[in-house]
Amino acid sequence: MKRTSTIYICQNCGAETAQFFGKCSSCGAWNSIIEEKLYASKDKSRIRNTSRSQQKGTFRSEPIASIKQKPITRLSSGYKEFDRVLGGGLVPGSLVLIGGDPGIGKSSLLLQAATEIAQEHSVIYMSAEESASQVQMRWLRLKRIESNLHILAETNLEIIVEELEKVKPSVAIIDSIQALQDHTISSTPGSITQVRECAAALQQVGKAHNITLLIVGHVTKEGMLAGPKVLEHLVDTVLTFEGDRFASHRLLRAVKNRFGATNELGVFEMQSKGLIEVSNPSELFLNLEAATGVATIVACEGTRPLAVDIQALINQTTYASPRRTATGVEGNRLHQILAVMEKHMQLTLSRFDCYLAVAGGLEVDEPAADLGIAAAVISSYKNLQIPSGTVLIGELGLGGQIRSVGQLSLRLQEAERLGFTRAVVPGTTRKNFTKDKNLNIEIIEAQTISEALSFALQIEF
């Protein structure tokens, strides 16, 4: 007979204790510890095997240079934006975890991709949150083409693993990992133990039968993937699906990718027929409006350049402490840029409220946006418009200097493609950048923030 033991696990951080506490001693969360029963097997012996082959002097390990490379044929998801983020397509036998807020469109994206893949490969959709008829209703609403897509509505892990071993599909979609339940574990679905054990079981069957697994994961209220951190370490790729539920565009990002570049970006637009690819995402974040306080930058998301409008509003404050509000840009970054401008340009910005926003709801966290942020602030402060066709690229140093940025050639090509005729770039660029002869955009190099803004606004500072 198996013996049972009780353990208490925090559902927030995964810390284990031998007794119950109202507050977790590791993360400080209240009422997050639950009781779970562990079943110990009789046979706990771990015999160290000394095989005959080892006695004869041969080893199981081998030199890394002698390993024969096997060509990898990726599976296309049917969507170029999805394949771009994956690094060129789905790798057979890999595990892909997709997380995002409720209602953002994770299930719609995977259902559309599954339908496209099923035209040439065997695909099974495991729905643990909806019935088969509910998924079919959504599939019909999306007006998808006919394909050999199979569906199984089940939450029992044992049945799902058994079905995968029998069918051996090329691609399997699990929606979602938090809804699965291993009945050999006493905890409820979605608990840390359940998520960890279910993910490990799916990984074993996926690797054994070369099945590509697309797993949907829930997120917490802080926006982090729910469940133990081991879930993200276990899978090969972690993708996040972002966007405002009340806006049309959706952003697919790669946070981790063993078979491609990280920080890649795919852009989709939610319409009545489902998610549509956006081949020119700069259209979503660029308005080309003639107004004060608007500057255009070219940000890079992975290998994709995006032209984005930065909007700023400077208004004289009526309080002792000015208000600073930033949307789409880190607040500390805005404070730093304002301090540099006030120090090196002798501007009394401390007497003004500053509101900054990135158009389209995009999050810009790279330093190459600094020059555009500064230009937008000065444009609103001086009530002057930045001449049309001007793009600003550069990082702002604490000494007021303009520092060089990466992938400048790629940014300039995108700016020229969109019709920009002039670019203000760092003066240190000439050391590691050679202008492409095919570029017809005017490049203006600036050493300091004062020099750059004088070029951008065509005034003297």
C-alpha positions as CSV (number, residue, x, y, z in Angstrom):
1,M,0.0,0.0,0.0
2,K,1.3,3.4,-0.9
3,R,2.0,5.9,1.9
4,T,0.7,9.4,1.7
5,S,2.2,12.6,3.0
6,T,1.0,16.1,3.2
7,I,2.8,19.2,1.9
8,Y,1.8,22.8,1.7
9,I,2.6,24.7,-1.5
10,C,2.3,28.4,-2.2
11,Q,0.4,29.0,-5.5
12,N,2.1,32.3,-6.0
13,C,5.8,31.4,-5.9
14,G,5.8,27.6,-5.5
15,A,7.5,27.5,-2.1
16,E,6.9,24.3,-0.1
17,T,6.4,24.1,3.7
18,A,5.7,21.3,6.1
19,Q,2.8,23.1,7.8
20,F,0.1,25.7,7.0
21,F,0.7,29.4,7.2
22,G,-1.7,32.2,6.3
23,K,1.2,34.2,4.7
24,C,3.9,32.7,2.5
25,S,7.3,33.3,4.1
26,S,9.0,33.4,0.6
27,C,6.9,35.9,-1.4
28,G,4.7,37.4,1.3
29,A,1.4,36.5,-0.4
30,W,-1.6,36.0,1.8
31,N,-4.0,33.0,1.6
32,S,-1.9,31.4,-1.3
33,I,-0.8,28.2,0.5
34,I,-2.9,25.1,-0.1
35,E,-2.6,21.5,1.1
36,E,-1.6,18.8,-1.3
37,K,-1.2,15.1,-0.8
38,L,1.8,13.3,-2.2
39,Y,1.8,9.6,-2.8
40,A,5.1,7.9,-2.2
41,S,6.0,4.8,-4.1
42,K,7.3,1.7,-2.2
43,D,10.3,1.4,-4.4
44,K,12.6,4.4,-3.8
45,S,15.8,2.6,-4.5
46,R,18.1,4.3,-7.0
47,I,20.6,1.7,-8.1
48,R,23.8,3.0,-9.7
49,N,24.3,0.8,-12.6
50,T,27.8,-0.1,-13.7
51,S,27.2,-1.7,-17.0
52,R,29.6,-4.0,-18.8
53,S,30.2,-1.4,-21.5
54,Q,31.5,1.0,-19.0
55,Q,33.8,-1.7,-17.5
56,K,35.2,-2.3,-21.0
57,G,36.2,1.4,-21.2
58,T,33.4,2.6,-23.6
59,F,31.2,5.6,-22.7
60,R,27.7,6.7,-23.6
61,S,29.0,10.3,-24.2
62,E,30.5,11.3,-27.5
63,P,32.6,14.2,-28.9
64,I,30.3,17.1,-29.9
65,A,32.2,17.4,-33.2
66,S,31.3,13.8,-34.2
67,I,27.5,14.3,-33.9
68,K,25.9,14.2,-37.3
69,Q,23.6,17.2,-38.0
70,K,20.1,16.4,-39.0
71,P,18.3,18.9,-41.3
72,I,15.3,20.5,-39.6
73,T,12.2,21.0,-41.8
74,R,10.0,23.6,-40.2
75,L,6.2,23.5,-40.4
76,S,4.5,26.6,-41.7
77,S,1.7,27.9,-39.5
78,G,0.0,29.4,-42.6
79,Y,0.7,33.0,-41.3
80,K,3.9,34.8,-42.1
81,E,3.7,36.9,-39.0
82,F,3.4,33.8,-36.8
83,D,6.3,32.1,-38.6
84,R,8.4,35.2,-38.3
85,V,8.1,35.2,-34.5
86,L,8.8,31.5,-34.4
87,G,12.0,31.9,-36.3
88,G,10.8,30.5,-39.6
89,G,8.0,28.1,-38.6
90,L,7.3,25.3,-36.1
91,V,10.1,22.9,-35.3
92,P,8.9,19.3,-35.1
93,G,8.9,18.0,-31.6
94,S,9.1,21.4,-30.0
95,L,7.0,22.9,-27.2
96,V,5.6,26.4,-27.7
97,L,3.9,28.2,-24.8
98,I,1.6,31.1,-25.7
99,G,0.4,33.4,-23.0
100,G,-1.9,36.5,-22.9
101,D,-4.7,38.3,-21.2
102,P,-8.2,36.7,-21.3
103,G,-10.1,37.6,-24.5
104,I,-7.0,38.8,-26.3
105,G,-7.4,36.1,-29.1
106,K,-5.0,33.3,-28.2
107,S,-7.5,30.6,-29.0
108,S,-8.6,32.3,-32.2
109,L,-5.0,32.6,-33.4
110,L,-4.2,28.9,-32.7
111,L,-7.5,27.7,-34.2
112,Q,-6.8,29.6,-37.4
113,A,-3.3,28.3,-37.5
114,A,-4.4,24.8,-36.8
115,T,-6.9,24.9,-39.7
116,E,-4.1,26.1,-42.1
117,I,-1.6,23.5,-40.9
118,A,-4.2,20.7,-41.1
119,Q,-4.4,21.1,-44.9
120,E,-1.1,19.2,-45.3
121,H,-0.4,17.7,-41.8
122,S,-2.4,15.9,-39.1
123,V,-3.5,18.3,-36.4
124,I,-5.5,17.7,-33.2
125,Y,-7.0,20.5,-31.1
126,M,-7.3,19.6,-27.4
127,S,-9.9,21.9,-25.8
128,A,-10.0,21.7,-22.0
129,E,-12.0,24.9,-21.6
130,E,-14.7,24.6,-24.2
131,S,-16.9,21.8,-25.6
132,A,-16.3,20.5,-29.1
133,S,-19.5,22.2,-30.3
134,Q,-18.4,25.6,-28.9
135,V,-15.1,25.4,-30.7
136,Q,-16.9,24.4,-33.9
137,M,-19.2,27.5,-33.5
138,R,-16.1,29.7,-33.3
139,W,-14.5,27.9,-36.2
140,L,-17.6,28.4,-38.4
141,R,-17.7,32.1,-37.3
142,L,-14.2,32.5,-38.5
143,K,-15.3,31.1,-41.9
144,R,-12.3,28.9,-42.2
145,I,-11.5,26.7,-45.2
146,E,-12.1,22.9,-45.0
147,S,-9.2,21.0,-43.5
148,N,-8.6,17.7,-41.7
149,L,-8.6,19.3,-38.3
150,H,-9.5,17.0,-35.4
151,I,-10.8,18.1,-32.0
152,L,-11.0,16.5,-28.6
153,A,-12.7,18.2,-25.6
154,E,-11.1,16.7,-22.6
155,T,-9.4,17.7,-19.3
156,N,-8.1,14.3,-18.2
157,L,-4.4,14.2,-18.8
158,E,-4.3,10.4,-19.1
159,I,-6.9,10.4,-21.9
160,I,-5.1,13.2,-23.7
161,V,-1.7,11.5,-23.6
162,E,-3.3,8.2,-24.7
163,E,-5.0,10.0,-27.7
164,L,-1.7,11.6,-28.7
165,E,0.1,8.3,-28.6
166,K,-2.5,6.7,-30.7
167,V,-3.0,9.4,-33.3
168,K,0.6,10.7,-33.4
169,P,-0.3,14.0,-35.0
170,S,2.2,16.4,-36.4
171,V,0.9,19.3,-34.3
172,A,-1.2,19.2,-31.1
173,I,-2.8,22.3,-29.5
174,I,-3.5,22.2,-25.7
175,D,-6.0,24.9,-24.7
176,S,-5.1,25.4,-21.9
177,I,-2.5,23.8,-19.6
178,Q,-4.2,25.3,-16.5
179,A,-7.4,23.4,-17.2
180,L,-5.8,19.9,-17.4
181,Q,-5.9,17.6,-14.5
182,D,-3.7,14.6,-13.5
183,H,-6.0,12.5,-11.3
184,T,-3.0,10.9,-9.5
185,I,-2.5,14.3,-7.9
186,S,-5.0,15.5,-5.3
187,S,-4.6,19.3,-6.0
188,T,-7.1,21.2,-8.1
189,P,-6.5,22.1,-11.8
190,G,-4.3,25.1,-12.3
191,S,-2.3,24.6,-9.1
192,I,1.5,24.6,-9.3
193,T,1.8,20.9,-8.9
194,Q,-0.8,20.1,-11.6
195,V,0.7,22.5,-14.1
196,R,4.2,21.2,-13.6
197,E,3.3,17.5,-13.8
198,C,0.9,18.0,-16.8
199,A,3.5,19.9,-18.7
200,A,6.2,17.3,-18.0
201,A,3.9,14.5,-19.2
202,L,3.1,16.4,-22.4
203,Q,6.8,17.1,-23.0
204,Q,7.6,13.4,-22.7
205,V,5.0,12.3,-25.2
206,G,5.8,15.2,-27.6
207,K,9.6,14.4,-27.7
208,A,9.0,10.7,-27.9
209,H,6.7,10.9,-30.9
210,N,8.1,14.1,-32.5
211,I,4.8,16.0,-31.9
212,T,4.9,19.8,-32.0
213,L,2.9,21.1,-29.0
214,L,1.3,24.5,-28.9
215,I,0.2,25.1,-25.3
216,V,-2.0,28.0,-24.1
217,G,-1.1,29.5,-20.8
218,H,-3.0,31.9,-18.5
219,V,-1.5,35.0,-17.1
220,T,-1.7,36.6,-13.6
221,K,-3.1,40.0,-12.9
222,E,0.5,41.3,-13.1
223,G,0.7,40.0,-16.7
224,M,3.1,37.2,-15.9
225,L,2.5,33.6,-17.0
226,A,0.6,31.7,-14.4
227,G,2.1,28.6,-12.8
228,P,5.6,27.6,-11.8
229,K,8.6,29.2,-13.5
230,V,9.7,25.6,-14.4
231,L,6.9,25.7,-17.1
232,E,8.8,28.4,-19.0
233,H,12.1,26.6,-18.6
234,L,10.5,23.4,-19.8
235,V,9.2,24.6,-23.1
236,D,11.4,25.5,-26.2
237,T,9.6,28.8,-27.0
238,V,7.6,31.3,-25.0
239,L,5.3,33.7,-26.9
240,T,3.2,36.5,-25.5
241,F,0.0,37.8,-27.2
242,E,-0.5,41.5,-26.3
243,G,-2.8,44.3,-27.1
244,D,-5.7,46.3,-25.8
245,R,-9.0,44.3,-25.7
246,F,-10.7,47.4,-27.0
247,A,-8.2,48.1,-29.8
248,S,-8.0,46.2,-33.1
249,H,-4.3,45.3,-33.3
250,R,-2.6,42.5,-31.5
251,L,1.2,42.0,-31.0
252,L,2.8,38.6,-30.9
253,R,6.2,38.6,-29.2
254,A,8.9,35.9,-28.7
255,V,10.2,36.1,-25.1
256,K,12.2,32.8,-25.4
257,N,13.1,30.9,-28.5
258,R,15.6,28.1,-28.7
259,F,15.2,27.9,-32.5
260,G,15.2,31.6,-33.4
261,A,15.7,35.2,-32.3
262,T,14.0,36.6,-29.3
263,N,12.1,39.9,-29.2
264,E,10.7,39.3,-32.6
265,L,7.3,40.9,-33.3
266,G,4.3,39.8,-35.3
267,V,1.3,42.2,-35.8
268,F,-2.3,41.1,-36.3
269,E,-5.6,42.9,-36.5
270,M,-8.7,41.6,-35.0
271,Q,-11.7,41.7,-37.3
272,S,-15.1,40.0,-37.5
273,K,-13.6,37.1,-39.4
274,G,-10.8,36.6,-37.0
275,L,-7.2,37.7,-36.9
276,I,-5.7,39.2,-40.0
277,E,-2.0,39.7,-40.6
278,V,-0.7,43.3,-40.8
279,S,2.2,43.3,-43.4
280,N,2.9,47.0,-42.9
281,P,2.6,47.6,-39.1
282,S,4.0,51.1,-39.3
283,E,0.5,52.1,-40.6
284,L,-0.9,51.4,-37.2
285,F,1.5,53.6,-35.3
286,L,2.1,56.4,-37.8
287,N,-0.4,59.2,-38.5
288,L,1.8,61.8,-40.2
289,E,-0.3,64.5,-38.6
290,A,0.8,68.1,-38.6
291,A,0.7,69.1,-35.0
292,T,3.0,70.3,-32.3
293,G,4.4,67.8,-29.8
294,V,4.6,65.0,-32.3
295,A,7.9,63.4,-33.4
296,T,8.6,60.2,-35.4
297,I,11.1,57.5,-34.4
298,V,12.0,54.2,-35.9
299,A,12.1,51.5,-33.2
300,C,13.3,48.0,-33.8
301,E,11.5,45.0,-32.4
302,G,13.9,42.1,-33.0
303,T,14.7,42.4,-36.7
304,R,11.6,44.4,-37.6
305,P,11.8,48.2,-37.8
306,L,8.6,50.2,-36.9
307,A,8.0,53.9,-37.5
308,V,6.2,55.2,-34.5
309,D,4.8,58.6,-33.5
310,I,5.8,60.0,-30.1
311,Q,3.3,62.5,-28.6
312,A,4.1,65.0,-25.9
313,L,2.1,67.7,-24.1
314,I,3.8,70.3,-22.0
315,N,1.5,72.5,-19.8
316,Q,2.4,74.9,-17.0
317,T,1.7,73.4,-13.7
318,T,-0.4,74.9,-10.9
319,Y,1.2,72.7,-8.2
320,A,4.5,72.7,-6.5
321,S,5.4,69.3,-7.9
322,P,4.9,68.9,-11.7
323,R,3.0,65.9,-13.0
324,R,4.9,63.4,-15.2
325,T,2.8,60.8,-17.0
326,A,4.2,58.3,-19.6
327,T,2.2,55.8,-21.7
328,G,4.2,53.3,-23.7
329,V,7.5,54.5,-22.3
330,E,9.1,53.8,-18.9
331,G,8.5,56.6,-16.5
332,N,12.0,56.7,-15.2
333,R,13.3,57.1,-18.8
334,L,11.1,60.2,-19.2
335,H,12.4,61.7,-15.9
336,Q,16.0,61.1,-17.1
337,I,15.4,62.8,-20.5
338,L,13.7,65.8,-18.9
339,A,16.6,66.2,-16.4
340,V,19.2,66.1,-19.2
341,M,17.3,68.7,-21.2
342,E,16.9,71.0,-18.3
343,K,20.6,70.7,-17.3
344,H,22.2,71.0,-20.8
345,M,19.7,73.2,-22.6
346,Q,18.8,75.6,-19.7
347,L,15.1,74.9,-19.9
348,T,12.8,75.4,-16.9
349,L,10.9,72.1,-17.5
350,S,10.4,71.6,-13.7
351,R,7.7,74.2,-13.8
352,F,5.6,72.3,-16.4
353,D,3.5,69.1,-16.4
354,C,4.7,66.6,-19.0
355,Y,2.4,64.0,-20.6
356,L,4.0,61.5,-23.0
357,A,2.4,58.8,-25.1
358,V,3.4,56.3,-27.8
359,A,0.8,56.3,-30.6
360,G,-1.1,53.0,-31.2
361,G,-0.5,51.6,-27.7
362,L,2.9,50.2,-28.5
363,E,5.5,49.7,-25.7
364,V,8.8,51.3,-26.7
365,D,11.7,50.3,-24.3
366,E,14.8,50.8,-26.4
367,P,17.1,53.8,-25.9
368,A,17.0,54.7,-29.6
369,A,13.7,56.5,-28.9
370,D,15.3,59.1,-26.6
371,L,16.0,61.7,-29.3
372,G,12.4,61.4,-30.5
373,I,11.0,61.8,-27.0
374,A,13.2,64.9,-26.4
375,A,12.1,66.4,-29.8
376,A,8.4,65.8,-29.0
377,V,8.8,67.5,-25.6
378,I,10.6,70.6,-27.1
379,S,8.1,70.8,-29.9
380,S,5.2,71.1,-27.4
381,Y,7.2,73.4,-25.1
382,K,8.1,75.8,-27.9
383,N,4.8,75.3,-29.7
384,L,6.6,74.5,-32.9
385,Q,6.0,71.7,-35.4
386,I,8.7,69.4,-36.5
387,P,9.0,69.6,-40.3
388,S,7.2,66.8,-42.1
389,G,9.4,64.0,-43.4
390,T,11.8,64.1,-40.5
391,V,12.6,61.1,-38.4
392,L,14.8,61.1,-35.2
393,I,17.0,58.2,-34.1
394,G,19.4,58.3,-31.2
395,E,20.1,57.6,-27.6
396,L,20.5,60.5,-25.1
397,G,23.5,60.3,-22.7
398,L,23.5,61.9,-19.3
399,G,26.1,64.4,-20.6
400,G,23.8,65.6,-23.3
401,Q,25.6,63.7,-26.0
402,I,23.8,61.7,-28.7
403,R,25.0,58.1,-28.6
404,S,25.0,55.6,-31.5
405,V,22.3,52.9,-31.8
406,G,22.2,49.5,-33.5
407,Q,20.6,48.5,-36.8
408,L,20.7,52.0,-38.1
409,S,20.8,51.0,-41.8
410,L,17.6,48.9,-41.2
411,R,15.9,51.9,-39.6
412,L,16.9,54.3,-42.4
413,Q,15.6,51.9,-45.0
414,E,12.2,51.7,-43.3
415,A,12.1,55.5,-43.0
416,E,12.8,55.9,-46.7
417,R,10.2,53.3,-47.6
418,L,7.6,55.3,-45.7
419,G,8.4,58.5,-47.5
420,F,10.7,60.3,-45.0
421,T,13.3,62.5,-46.5
422,R,15.4,63.5,-43.6
423,A,16.9,61.7,-40.6
424,V,18.7,63.1,-37.6
425,V,21.1,60.5,-36.3
426,P,24.0,60.4,-33.8
427,G,27.3,62.0,-34.9
428,T,29.3,58.9,-33.8
429,T,27.5,56.9,-36.4
430,R,30.2,57.3,-39.1
431,K,32.6,55.0,-37.2
432,N,30.5,51.9,-37.6
433,F,28.1,52.8,-40.4
434,T,28.5,53.2,-44.1
435,K,25.7,54.9,-45.9
436,D,23.9,52.7,-48.4
437,K,24.3,54.1,-51.9
438,N,20.7,53.2,-52.7
439,L,19.4,55.4,-49.8
440,N,18.0,58.7,-50.9
441,I,17.2,60.0,-47.5
442,E,19.2,63.0,-46.1
443,I,21.2,62.1,-43.1
444,I,22.0,64.8,-40.5
445,E,24.5,63.9,-37.8
446,A,24.4,65.6,-34.4
447,Q,26.8,65.3,-31.5
448,T,24.7,66.9,-28.7
449,I,21.0,67.2,-27.8
450,S,21.1,71.0,-28.6
451,E,22.6,70.4,-32.0
452,A,20.1,67.6,-32.8
453,L,17.0,69.6,-31.8
454,S,18.3,72.7,-33.7
455,F,18.4,70.6,-36.8
456,A,15.0,69.0,-36.1
457,L,13.1,72.2,-35.3
458,Q,15.3,74.5,-37.4
459,I,15.9,77.0,-34.5
460,E,18.9,77.9,-32.4
461,F,19.3,76.7,-28.8
